[in-house]
Amino acid sequence: MKKEIVIILIIVCVAFFARTFRISVNPPSLSWDEVSIGYNAYSILKTGKDEHQKVFPLDTFVAYGDYKPPLAVYLTVPFVAIFGLNELAVRLPSALMGTLTVLLTYFLVKELLIVFKFKEPGTTNQELMKNLPLLSAALLAISPWHINLSRAGFEATIALFFVVLGMYVTCKAEKNPLFWIFNWIPFVAAAYTFNSARYFVPMMGLGIVLFFWKSIKKNIGFFAVGVVVAGILMIPIVPHLLSKEARLRFVEVNIFTDSSVVENANARIAQSGNAWWAYILHNRRVGYAKSYILHFLDHFQPEYLFERGDGNPKFSIQDVGQFYMIEAPFLVIGIIAMLVRNYPFGLFLLYWMIVAIIPAAVARETPHALRTLNTLPTWQIFIAYGIITTVLSIKYKVLSMAHNTLMSIIFFLFIILYIFNVGYYIHNYYRHYPIEFSGEWQYGYKDALLAAIPVENKYDTIYVTDIIGRPYMYALFYEKTDPNKFFRTLDASFDGSGFYHVYGFGNYQFVQDMPKVCNGKCLYIAPSGSKPEDATMIKTIHLLNGSPILELYEK
């Protein structure tokens, strides 16, 4: 037991280091969502209001009109209070929750083995019970998928922590029915943290009822109290979930607003002579169903899982999949072996995985690592089981005791291959990734604004290009603008799609095109190559690959 404690502590330390080392500079810049979370946390800390002057919002932070769930902002507040408004404060909540998720995975797997009464013949069961929780946690600790998302201020990482905590408390309720009163609270917290979790949680709740029905039935009173508690906690967010703003967000990202499906269906019906059967075969609903299934299956593409990962460089380094390539055979072995040896356990993990993908498959962009983060750690549990059963099969069934040397060689080669996979990922993440993809992280605004802020009082107007995206929030963040001052001088509006646009505050103006005429003395933070001949160049901002991105000049 002492050895096991030492091992899990080492795993957690590795997870913490992997998620926090140079976290302020890699990823190479704060994304627009990160600065939004950070500044709204700063505004809450200073005034008790968000950037829209709403007092301690419980339902949502309007932000850019994307209506962010509130919990991630509130969790960031104490870090801003301690470390100031900077990259470290914004990213630490995600990194710490990611680390704690690794620890929780260890405890969760131990409980799942008990709940599903996992049994293997002979000594295999003892080794499995001891090693599966540790190996599952270890695989999550070094997972490129989880490391990538834990190192940035993504709400999804925090939501995953609450999902895993909720599952752990649910498993504990099998032995102590009092836990049924509290098991839904972490799931509610997940719904207050990330949009995808709001769709995942009800489906996961249904799965809990199905798989834990015997325990629920015996303790229906405690279970009912827990449901009531969860319902009460959900009351503040319900009006937003039913609002037109929430519907606008759904319409923005879902595949069912794709008019090409309807156009294609109508064209094929016409080509079929408007026959009655054509209205069935080429019905737009069939087209949308096909589109949904393809989007769902995108998340199981080998290229996505083991080769390149998510196509968005914010979620993947593009050289390594969501998992290491060496894990591919063990994932298949683990799923098959678990379904054969303990069907309920394997079915439960598959249910968890599938219902976490179902809401993400509605979106136009698939596969999507961020929206399906709630599938973790099911993948790691399957992979860990595949590794353990493979090793034990070789040890006890394929090789005799006279072949211990060969067994040691096989195990050594496996470890070397795993180290190579992990080493390749780490090298690319720190050496190549920030250079190749700094532009994907809105890189440039920080350097430009830090150069402008010390001299901003010299200028009547500072024009900032919006080509990188949401420049007003970067100005607020790096200037640490007083929220009350911001609101007093604000020029902003919502567009027809419900998104929020800030055109200026103080002496800042945020524009698409640099004005040719300036009243007074003006500073321009403009796209590279746009400086007019009569302007004085101050500084050029380069991406980490050396390409110019912004220019500062004055007129």
Beta strands, then each sheet from edge to edge (+ up, - down):
strand 1: 461-465
strand 2: 491-494
strand 3: 500-505
strand 4: 508-511
strand 5: 522-527
strand 6: 536-542
strand 7: 548-554
sheet 1: 2+ 3- 4+ 1+ 5+ 7- 6+
end
